[in-house]
Amino acid sequence: MATMKDIAKLAGVSTSTVSHVINQSRYVSEEISDRVNKAAQELNYTPSALARSLKMNRTRTLGMLVTTSTNPFFGEVVKGVERSCYQEGYNLILCNTEGDHDRMRASIDTLLQKRVDGLILMCSSLEGEKLEIFDKYPDIPVVVMDWGPMLFTSDKIQDNSLRGGYMATNYLIEQGHRDIGCITGPLIRHQAQMRYEGFKKAMIESELDFNANWIVESDFEADGGYHAFNTMYAKGPLPSAIFVCNDMMAMGVINAATEKGVSIPSELSVIGYDDIHISKFMTPALTTIHQPKYRLGQAAVKTLLSKIEKESNESVLVQLEPTLVERKSVSEHPER
């Protein structure tokens, strides 16, 4: 591999002159610059990214940790992160924690040893963890996504799940439904709890009764939604509508209902949450709450870069608002 010293020898100039031309750190005459650039081209010289990062104390690389899931939601957020990194001239190293505490800690340690400029954490199954490793790297900014209260300094990007849960339930009420169930995510997770709180808020405001048989906690996965519906079905008469707290579980609910001969939406209305790309291709197409996944990814990168560039030292909370997407899985109640 060619070095600046090789270029200097071929161009008949000093190594420092070659450095100034390549790094554009000082004016060099056009004639000498042309000689240096021609020599570099002949030698197929490629600047060392490692050497440059060591000199500038910046690698222009971000690290991101996610938890594996069958839910395309995560992939759609990562797409926003990756494209934003590309547009800003940054590289992205993506690590999968698989929901394992030790693996998450090891991945964070590896990324920090690789001198990433900042970290994005999207592994909410581990929320509430005290990550002492950040005490060793106080200058590395951290952004968390879809996470509850943190026990370390970071910025936070999330959607307004309380409002989203309220919107979903209120929409069912506006369609004339009074017997409404809810399939929640794991209630130890902040976003799942907030969506359920939104459901309860809408029900209380409309003075509607809660039926314990129609409230089932699940796991945000399609299998979980499938089993949650069957649990609800086995306990007796179904509600006329269900707020399912993410689209993957809603997919499982629709599948289980179809197996039981329950027609959607004529016999049971279903509304989901997230608006993942495939939700509009379900049968029937899923009415859902749109979570701005791509913008969540963009906001995470923008917030992280503002810390890297020292534009702000205060921890911030960026909250993006959900919207309702009406499709075919909810119908008006006949008694409306």
C-alpha positions in Angstrom: 0.0 0.0 0.0 1.4 3.4 -1.0 2.2 6.0 1.6 2.6 9.7 1.5 6.3 9.2 1.6 6.1 7.2 -1.7 4.0 10.0 -3.2 6.5 12.6 -2.1 9.4 10.7 -3.7 7.5 10.3 -7.0 6.3 13.9 -7.1 9.7 15.3 -6.0 8.3 17.2 -3.0 8.4 16.9 0.8 6.1 14.6 2.8 4.6 17.6 4.5 3.7 19.1 1.2 1.9 15.9 0.2 0.0 16.0 3.5 -1.1 19.6 2.9 -2.4 18.7 -0.6 -4.3 15.6 0.4 -5.8 17.1 3.6 -6.2 20.6 2.1 -4.7 22.0 5.3 -2.6 24.7 3.6 -2.4 26.5 0.3 -0.1 24.7 -2.2 0.5 26.0 -5.7 -1.7 24.5 -8.5 1.4 23.1 -10.3 2.7 21.2 -7.2 -0.9 20.1 -6.3 -1.3 18.6 -9.8 2.0 16.7 -9.4 1.1 15.3 -6.0 -2.4 14.3 -7.1 -1.1 12.7 -10.3 1.5 10.7 -8.3 -1.2 9.7 -5.8 -3.3 8.4 -8.7 -0.5 6.5 -10.3 0.3 4.8 -6.9 -3.4 4.1 -6.2 -3.0 5.9 -2.9 -6.0 5.6 -0.5 -5.9 7.8 2.7 -6.0 5.8 5.9 -9.4 6.3 7.6 -7.9 5.0 10.8 -5.0 7.4 10.8 -7.3 10.3 10.0 -9.7 9.3 12.8 -6.8 9.1 15.3 -5.6 12.5 14.3 -9.0 14.1 14.5 -10.2 12.0 17.5 -13.3 11.3 15.4 -14.2 8.1 13.5 -17.4 9.4 11.9 -19.0 6.1 13.0 -22.1 5.5 15.1 -23.0 2.3 16.9 -26.5 1.0 17.2 -27.9 -1.8 19.4 -31.2 -3.5 18.7 -33.0 -6.5 20.0 -33.9 -9.2 17.5 -37.6 -9.4 16.7 -39.8 -10.7 14.0 -41.4 -7.3 14.0 -40.5 -5.3 10.9 -40.9 -2.1 13.0 -37.3 -2.3 14.1 -36.0 -2.7 10.5 -38.0 0.3 9.4 -36.4 2.4 12.2 -32.9 1.1 11.4 -33.5 2.1 7.8 -34.1 5.7 8.9 -31.0 5.6 11.0 -28.8 4.1 8.3 -29.9 6.5 5.6 -29.5 9.5 7.9 -26.0 8.3 8.7 -25.2 8.0 5.0 -26.5 11.5 4.3 -24.4 13.0 7.1 -21.2 11.1 6.0 -21.2 8.7 8.9 -20.9 4.9 9.0 -23.1 2.7 11.1 -22.2 -0.4 13.1 -25.3 -2.4 14.0 -25.2 -5.0 16.8 -28.0 -7.4 17.9 -28.4 -8.0 21.6 -31.0 -10.8 21.3 -32.4 -9.6 24.6 -29.4 -10.8 26.5 -27.9 -8.6 29.2 -24.4 -9.9 28.9 -24.4 -9.7 25.1 -25.7 -6.1 25.3 -22.9 -5.1 27.7 -20.3 -6.9 25.6 -21.5 -5.2 22.4 -21.4 -1.7 24.0 -17.9 -2.4 25.2 -16.8 -3.5 21.7 -18.3 -0.4 20.1 -16.7 1.9 22.6 -13.4 0.2 22.0 -13.8 0.8 18.3 -14.1 4.5 19.1 -17.6 5.1 17.8 -18.6 8.8 18.1 -22.0 8.0 19.6 -24.4 5.2 20.5 -28.1 4.6 19.7 -29.8 2.0 21.9 -33.0 0.3 20.8 -33.3 -2.6 23.1 -36.3 -1.8 25.3 -36.5 -5.3 26.8 -33.6 -4.3 28.9 -34.9 -0.9 30.1 -34.2 0.0 33.6 -30.6 -1.4 33.4 -27.8 0.4 35.1 -25.0 0.5 32.5 -21.9 1.3 34.5 -19.8 1.1 31.4 -20.9 4.6 30.4 -19.2 5.9 33.5 -15.9 5.0 31.8 -16.8 6.9 28.7 -18.6 10.1 29.9 -17.9 12.0 26.6 -19.6 9.5 24.4 -23.2 10.7 23.7 -26.0 8.2 23.9 -29.6 8.2 22.5 -32.2 5.7 23.5 -35.3 4.8 21.6 -38.6 3.2 22.7 -37.3 3.0 26.3 -38.6 3.8 29.8 -36.8 5.7 32.6 -33.1 5.6 32.2 -30.5 5.1 34.9 -27.7 6.8 32.9 -27.3 10.1 31.0 -28.8 10.1 27.5 -31.1 11.7 25.1 -34.4 10.0 24.4 -36.5 9.6 21.2 -40.0 8.1 21.4 -43.5 8.3 20.0 -46.3 9.5 22.2 -47.7 6.1 23.1 -50.2 7.4 25.6 -51.8 9.6 23.0 -51.6 6.8 20.4 -53.4 4.3 22.7 -56.0 7.0 23.5 -56.5 7.7 19.8 -57.0 4.0 18.9 -59.6 3.4 21.6 -61.4 6.6 21.1 -61.7 5.8 17.4 -63.4 2.5 18.3 -65.8 4.4 20.6 -66.6 6.9 17.8 -67.5 4.0 15.6 -70.2 3.0 18.2 -68.3 0.3 20.1 -69.0 0.0 23.8 -67.6 -3.5 24.5 -63.9 -3.0 23.8 -61.0 -5.3 24.7 -57.2 -4.6 24.7 -54.3 -6.9 24.0 -51.3 -5.2 25.5 -47.6 -5.7 25.1 -45.4 -6.7 28.1 -46.5 -4.2 30.8 -43.0 -4.0 32.3 -42.1 -2.0 29.2 -42.7 1.7 29.2 -44.3 2.0 25.8 -46.6 -1.0 26.3 -47.7 0.5 29.6 -48.4 3.9 28.0 -50.5 2.5 25.2 -52.6 0.6 27.8 -52.9 3.8 29.9 -54.2 5.6 26.8 -56.8 2.8 26.3 -57.9 3.2 30.0 -58.1 7.0 29.7 -60.4 6.8 26.7 -62.6 4.1 28.3 -62.9 6.1 31.6 -63.7 9.4 29.7 -66.6 7.6 27.9 -67.7 5.9 31.2 -67.3 2.4 29.7 -66.9 -0.7 31.8 -63.7 -2.8 31.8 -64.2 -6.5 31.4 -61.2 -8.4 32.8 -61.8 -11.2 30.3 -61.1 -8.8 27.5 -57.8 -7.5 28.8 -54.9 -9.8 27.9 -51.2 -9.1 28.3 -48.9 -10.5 25.5 -45.4 -10.0 24.0 -45.6 -7.7 20.9 -45.1 -10.8 18.6 -47.5 -12.4 16.1 -47.6 -15.6 18.0 -48.4 -13.7 21.2 -51.4 -12.0 19.5 -52.6 -15.4 18.2 -52.5 -17.0 21.7 -54.0 -13.8 23.3 -57.0 -14.0 21.1 -57.5 -17.7 21.8 -57.3 -16.9 25.6 -59.9 -14.2 25.2 -62.1 -16.4 23.1 -62.0 -19.3 25.6 -63.2 -17.1 28.4 -66.6 -16.4 26.9 -68.3 -13.9 24.6 -65.9 -11.6 22.7 -66.1 -7.8 22.7 -67.2 -6.1 19.6 -63.8 -4.5 19.1 -60.2 -5.0 20.3 -57.3 -2.5 20.5 -54.2 -4.6 19.8 -51.2 -2.7 20.9 -49.0 -3.4 17.9 -49.5 -4.6 14.3 -47.7 -7.9 14.7 -50.0 -9.0 17.5 -52.9 -7.8 15.4 -51.8 -10.0 12.6 -51.9 -13.0 15.0 -55.3 -11.9 16.2 -56.8 -11.8 12.7 -55.3 -15.2 11.9 -56.7 -16.8 15.1 -60.1 -15.1 14.6 -60.3 -16.4 11.1 -59.6 -20.0 12.3 -62.4 -19.6 14.8 -64.8 -18.4 12.1 -65.0 -14.9 13.5 -65.4 -12.4 10.7 -63.4 -9.2 10.7 -64.7 -6.5 10.8 -68.4 -7.5 10.7 -68.2 -9.6 13.9 -65.1 -8.2 15.5 -63.3 -4.9 14.8 -59.5 -4.8 15.2 -57.2 -1.8 15.4 -53.4 -2.1 15.6 -50.4 0.1 16.4 -47.2 1.0 14.5 -48.4 1.0 10.8 -45.7 -1.4 9.7 -45.4 -1.6 5.9 -47.2 -4.9 5.6 -50.2 -3.8 7.6 -52.0 -2.4 4.5 -51.5 -5.8 2.8 -53.3 -7.8 5.5 -56.8 -9.2 4.9 -58.6 -7.1 5.8 -56.2 -4.2 5.5 -55.4 -3.1 9.1 -56.7 0.1 10.6 -53.8 1.2 12.9 -52.0 4.0 14.6 -49.1 5.3 12.5 -45.8 5.6 14.4 -43.3 7.7 12.4 -40.6 5.0 12.3 -38.4 6.5 9.6 -38.5 9.9 11.4 -37.7 8.3 14.7 -34.5 7.0 13.1 -33.7 10.4 11.6 -34.4 12.1 14.9 -32.0 9.8 16.7 -29.2 10.6 14.4 -29.8 14.3 14.3 -30.0 14.4 18.1 -26.8 12.4 18.5 -24.9 14.6 16.0 -25.9 17.7 17.9 -24.2 16.3 20.9 -21.1 15.2 19.0 -20.8 18.7 17.5 -21.2 20.1 21.0 -24.3 22.1 20.0 -26.0 21.2 23.2 -25.0 19.6 26.5 -28.5 19.2 28.0 -30.3 15.8 27.9 -33.4 16.1 25.6 -36.6 14.2 25.0 -37.8 14.2 21.4 -41.4 12.9 21.2 -43.0 12.4 17.8 -46.8 12.3 17.5 -48.8 9.3 16.2 -51.6 9.6 13.6 -54.7 7.4 12.8 -54.7 5.4 9.6 -58.2 4.2 8.6 -58.4 1.0 6.6 -60.8 -2.0 6.5 -60.5 -3.9 9.9 -62.9 -1.6 11.9 -66.6 -1.2 11.1 -69.3 0.8 12.7 -71.2 -1.0 15.4 -74.7 -1.8 14.2 -76.3 -0.2 17.4 -74.5 3.1 16.8 
